[in-house]
Amino acid sequence: MEDPATKYFSPKVTSRDRAVFEAGIAIGTLVHQFTGIPVRNAEDLKILEEAIKRSLLAQPFREEVDVKINVELPRNTSPYSYVTLKSMHVDARIVVRYGKCRVVARLRYIPELKYTLGYIEEVEEVV
């Protein structure tokens, strides 16, 4: 795929650099656009997972997105019972391909760090 934005990037930026950059943007988008959303039931979770997936796939150079939300939902029927989505509830895998490079990025809560970490899980050259 031809990228009309290439001319704005330094000529020193490689396809690998851009793939990692795009993966970082995807992780940032997920964290900063979707956290804080109220969720009440399992149907809401499925709809939200699909909305996140479709939103991230709409961005350039995304090949695949898998999103799983792990949150304990309210058990009562009060109109005030809902949970607010936090980044720690999200486990996402985002595959970006730029040029001849494919990057697999992850966002997930790491208990030993007590932190939701966005990181590069894999980088590979593809034909």
N, C-alpha and C positions, 0 to 999 in steps of 0.2 A: 504494500500500500504506500503510495506517495504521500509524504507529509509536508503540507504547505508551510508548516511552522518551523521547519528545519533551519531556515535562513536566520531565525532569531537566536538560535543556539550557537555557542562557540563551535568553530570547526574542530576543536579538540574533543568535543563530546562524542563518544562512541555510541553505537547501537546499544551496547550493554549499559552504558551510563543512562541513556534515555529510558530503557526498559525498567531499570531500577528506580529512576525518577518517577516514571508513570505509576509504578507500583506504590510508591510512597504517597503520591497524590490520591490514589484509590483508597488507601488505608486512612488517610486524613479525612477524606470525604465521608467515609463510613462513620468514623468517630464523631466528627463535628456536625454532621447533618442529621444523624439519626438518633443520637443519644438524647434522652429527655422525653421521648415519646411515651405517652401513657398506654399501657396494655392491660386488658381486663381478662381475656380468655384465650384458649388455644387457637381459636379461629383468627383472632387478632395477630397472634404470633406467626401463623402461616402466611397471612397477608403481608405482614411486615417483612418477613424473610424474603418473600417474592419481590416486594417493592424495592428493598435494598439491592437485591440481585439485579433487577432490571435497571435500576438507576446506575449502578456501577458498570454494567455492560453497555450502557449508552455512551460512556466516556470512550475516547479514542484508545485503540490498541488493546482493549480488554478481550481476551479469548474465552475465559471461563470464570464464573464466580459461584462459590458455594457458601451459603450463610446458614448458620444454625444459631438460634437464640435459646439459651439455657437460663431460664428464670422460673422461680417459684411463683405461680399465679395465686391471686387471692381466692380463698375458699368460700367466702360469704357473698351474699347478693346485694350488699349495700351499694347504693349508687356512688358512694365515695370510695369504693374498693377497687383499686387498680395498682399496678406496679409501674414505676418509671424506668424505662430502659436505660441501662448504664453500659459502658463499653465492656465491663467485666462479664456481662451476660452474652456477649457475642463471640462466636467462633467462626471466623471467615477465612476462606482460601480464595485468593485472587490470582489468576494467571494473566500475565501481560506479555504480549509479543511485540517487539519493536525490531524491525529489520530481521537480522539473523539471530536474535537473542530472545529467549523466553525466560521469564522470571515468575517464580511462584512466591507470592507474599502471603503472610499469615497475620491475623490479628486474633489473639486469644489471651485469656487470663492465665497467668503463670503463678500458681499458688506459692512456690518457693520464693518468688520475687514480690509477691503481694501486689502485682501490677499487671495491667493489660498491655501486652507487648505487641507492637507491630514489628515484624521482622521479615527478612528474606530467607525463605526456606530452601530455595533452589535457584540456581542460575545455569542455563545451558545454551550452547550454541546450536541452532537448528538450521536446516537447509530449506 
